Amino acid sequence: MGLYLENATIVERFRKLVIFETKNGYLGRSASKPSPGDRVYILSGCDYPVLIQRSKTQYANVGLCFVNGVMYGEAVQTAIDEKISIEVLEIQ
């Protein structure tokens, strides 16, 4: 019975995920709705990519996301192949 309830919770959460596409053509899913101009960052030590909203003076964490093609180390190879840019952020 408990396993069924856990699976039902997972399915319910999956239904609430928002699907988005990056300007580079990557498809992603997030529990938070991204806005135009939000960026996907791979942060050192973080298990998932992060949606970041950028203003002139600061960055805001929109939430974690899943992005096909960058989840399992592919982003590193893509960066090496110069298909995506690397930007250093200072988080305080």
Backbone as CSV, one residue per row, in Angstrom:
resi,resn,N_x,N_y,N_z,CA_x,CA_y,CA_z,C_x,C_y,C_z
1,MET,0.829,-1.199,0.000,0.000,0.000,0.000,0.868,1.256,0.000
2,GLY,1.921,1.282,0.819,2.793,2.451,0.880,3.494,2.722,-0.440
3,LEU,3.899,1.656,-1.129,4.556,1.826,-2.416,3.620,2.480,-3.412
4,TYR,2.360,2.080,-3.402,1.363,2.678,-4.294,1.230,4.173,-4.006
5,LEU,1.179,4.550,-2.749,1.051,5.963,-2.401,2.281,6.750,-2.822
6,GLU,3.462,6.166,-2.661,4.670,6.860,-3.100,4.642,7.067,-4.611
7,ASN,4.246,6.040,-5.351,4.176,6.169,-6.807,3.139,7.194,-7.219
8,ALA,2.006,7.219,-6.516,0.967,8.200,-6.836,1.488,9.615,-6.605
9,THR,2.271,9.814,-5.557,2.848,11.125,-5.276,3.806,11.524,-6.385
10,ILE,4.626,10.595,-6.837,5.571,10.879,-7.909,4.832,11.246,-9.184
11,VAL,3.779,10.513,-9.516,2.997,10.801,-10.720,2.360,12.176,-10.608
12,GLU,1.826,12.505,-9.444,1.199,13.814,-9.250,2.223,14.932,-9.423
13,ARG,3.408,14.741,-8.902,4.450,15.754,-9.065,4.861,15.877,-10.528
14,PHE,4.929,14.760,-11.239,5.318,14.783,-12.653,4.315,15.577,-13.473
15,ARG,3.030,15.485,-13.145,2.002,16.220,-13.883,2.165,17.724,-13.739
16,LYS,2.765,18.175,-12.662,2.912,19.608,-12.417,4.186,20.193,-13.019
17,LEU,5.022,19.367,-13.633,6.264,19.867,-14.207,5.991,20.671,-15.471
18,VAL,6.747,21.725,-15.645,6.653,22.583,-16.820,7.745,22.148,-17.804
19,ILE,7.378,21.997,-19.059,8.347,21.660,-20.093,8.782,22.953,-20.768
20,PHE,10.092,23.105,-20.968,10.606,24.307,-21.616,11.682,23.918,-22.625
21,GLU,11.994,24.848,-23.508,13.056,24.656,-24.488,14.021,25.825,-24.393
22,THR,15.315,25.519,-24.373,16.317,26.584,-24.333,16.536,27.121,-25.740
23,LYS,17.179,28.264,-25.846,17.431,28.834,-27.176,18.390,27.969,-27.979
24,ASN,19.134,27.079,-27.300,20.035,26.146,-27.981,19.315,24.861,-28.402
25,GLY,18.011,24.766,-28.101,17.236,23.609,-28.520,17.151,22.471,-27.520
26,TYR,17.671,22.659,-26.310,17.564,21.618,-25.289,16.173,21.643,-24.662
27,LEU,15.594,20.463,-24.438,14.310,20.363,-23.751,14.547,20.109,-22.277
28,GLY,13.761,20.770,-21.445,13.903,20.607,-20.006,12.564,20.548,-19.313
29,ARG,12.623,20.140,-18.033,11.433,20.092,-17.188,11.781,20.718,-15.842
30,SER,10.822,21.439,-15.306,11.034,22.101,-14.026,9.714,22.229,-13.282
31,ALA,9.803,22.227,-11.951,8.611,22.469,-11.137,8.285,23.960,-11.106
32,SER,9.265,24.789,-11.420,9.077,26.240,-11.466,8.972,26.680,-12.919
33,LYS,8.075,27.604,-13.183,7.892,28.071,-14.556,8.983,29.073,-14.923
34,PRO,9.800,28.740,-15.921,10.826,29.695,-16.337,10.232,30.840,-17.138
35,SER,10.883,31.980,-17.075,10.481,33.151,-17.854,11.467,33.337,-18.998
36,PRO,11.038,34.005,-20.070,11.992,34.298,-21.148,13.207,35.027,-20.592
37,GLY,14.387,34.591,-20.978,15.619,35.193,-20.483,16.248,34.452,-19.331
38,ASP,15.506,33.562,-18.660,16.106,32.744,-17.612,17.165,31.849,-18.243
39,ARG,18.151,31.495,-17.469,19.244,30.666,-17.972,19.360,29.388,-17.156
40,VAL,19.892,28.365,-17.804,20.160,27.093,-17.135,21.645,27.069,-16.803
41,TYR,21.966,26.867,-15.527,23.352,26.799,-15.087,23.645,25.433,-14.494
42,ILE,24.852,24.953,-14.737,25.351,23.746,-14.090,26.279,24.247,-12.985
43,LEU,25.872,24.055,-11.734,26.657,24.559,-10.609,27.506,23.436,-10.027
44,SER,28.739,23.717,-9.771,29.635,22.731,-9.185,29.071,22.248,-7.855
45,GLY,28.981,20.934,-7.712,28.484,20.345,-6.469,26.987,20.160,-6.419
46,CYS,26.260,20.642,-7.396,24.801,20.514,-7.429,24.440,19.323,-8.325
47,ASP,23.512,18.494,-7.880,23.144,17.294,-8.630,22.308,17.579,-9.875
48,TYR,21.666,18.725,-9.926,20.779,19.063,-11.041,21.121,20.442,-11.591
49,PRO,20.825,20.686,-12.859,20.952,22.048,-13.379,19.994,22.982,-12.634
50,VAL,20.299,24.249,-12.641,19.509,25.242,-11.916,19.049,26.326,-12.879
51,LEU,17.773,26.693,-12.786,17.258,27.829,-13.548,17.585,29.099,-12.776
52,ILE,18.217,30.034,-13.451,18.617,31.290,-12.817,18.000,32.454,-13.587
53,GLN,17.403,33.373,-12.833,16.856,34.598,-13.423,17.865,35.703,-13.160
54,ARG,18.205,36.420,-14.194,19.274,37.408,-14.106,18.715,38.813,-14.260
55,SER,19.098,39.703,-13.352,18.767,41.122,-13.514,20.094,41.862,-13.697
56,LYS,20.042,43.169,-13.743,21.264,43.941,-13.973,22.294,43.755,-12.860
57,THR,21.840,43.611,-11.628,22.775,43.584,-10.505,22.821,42.273,-9.731
58,GLN,21.890,41.359,-9.995,21.874,40.133,-9.198,21.262,38.959,-9.947
59,TYR,21.389,37.787,-9.345,20.834,36.557,-9.884,19.846,35.996,-8.872
60,ALA,18.783,35.385,-9.359,17.802,34.752,-8.476,17.620,33.297,-8.899
61,ASN,17.587,32.411,-7.921,17.384,30.991,-8.168,15.903,30.743,-8.433
62,VAL,15.569,30.304,-9.644,14.180,29.982,-9.982,13.845,28.578,-9.502
63,GLY,14.795,27.657,-9.630,14.589,26.295,-9.152,15.428,25.290,-9.919
64,LEU,15.407,24.064,-9.425,16.122,22.978,-10.078,15.376,22.543,-11.323
65,CYS,16.087,21.914,-12.243,15.433,21.429,-13.453,16.143,20.184,-13.970
66,PHE,15.518,19.542,-14.910,16.097,18.417,-15.637,16.183,18.852,-17.088
67,VAL,17.348,18.750,-17.682,17.524,19.153,-19.072,18.161,17.988,-19.827
68,ASN,17.446,17.480,-20.823,17.976,16.388,-21.631,19.252,16.838,-22.324
69,GLY,20.302,16.036,-22.186,21.550,16.344,-22.856,22.578,17.053,-22.011
70,VAL,22.241,17.417,-20.769,23.229,18.053,-19.894,23.246,17.438,-18.489
71,MET,22.502,16.383,-18.273,22.339,15.837,-16.925,23.497,14.953,-16.459
72,TYR,24.092,14.236,-17.326,25.043,13.202,-16.908,26.441,13.471,-17.438
73,GLY,26.874,14.711,-17.318,28.208,15.072,-17.749,28.297,15.525,-19.197
74,GLU,27.182,15.459,-19.926,27.219,15.871,-21.333,27.552,17.357,-21.478
75,ALA,27.185,18.157,-20.501,27.444,19.601,-20.580,28.936,19.880,-20.636
76,VAL,29.716,19.085,-19.947,31.165,19.277,-19.962,31.707,19.040,-21.372
77,GLN,31.280,17.947,-22.000,31.743,17.665,-23.360,31.251,18.722,-24.333
78,THR,30.015,19.177,-24.158,29.466,20.213,-25.029,30.272,21.504,-24.872
79,ALA,30.647,21.840,-23.642,31.450,23.042,-23.404,32.819,22.897,-24.049
80,ILE,33.380,21.700,-23.972,34.681,21.455,-24.604,34.561,21.643,-26.119
81,ASP,33.452,21.181,-26.671,33.219,21.324,-28.111,32.800,22.746,-28.492
82,GLU,32.740,23.643,-27.485,32.408,25.056,-27.673,31.003,25.293,-28.209
83,LYS,30.079,24.437,-27.816,28.689,24.635,-28.226,27.910,25.451,-27.205
84,ILE,28.409,25.517,-25.982,27.774,26.348,-24.958,28.850,27.184,-24.284
85,SER,28.437,28.265,-23.656,29.415,29.138,-23.012,29.541,28.788,-21.538
86,ILE,30.703,29.085,-20.996,30.953,28.887,-19.575,31.023,30.260,-18.936
87,GLU,30.282,30.429,-17.856,30.252,31.704,-17.139,30.490,31.410,-15.669
88,VAL,31.339,32.169,-15.049,31.637,31.981,-13.634,30.741,32.924,-12.828
89,LEU,30.020,32.357,-11.852,29.169,33.151,-10.976,29.747,33.117,-9.568
90,GLU,29.662,34.217,-8.879,30.063,34.249,-7.483,28.792,34.240,-6.643
91,ILE,28.634,33.177,-5.867,27.442,33.033,-5.013,27.832,33.367,-3.593
92,GLN,27.122,34.316,-3.016,27.429,34.722,-1.637,26.281,34.390,-0.720
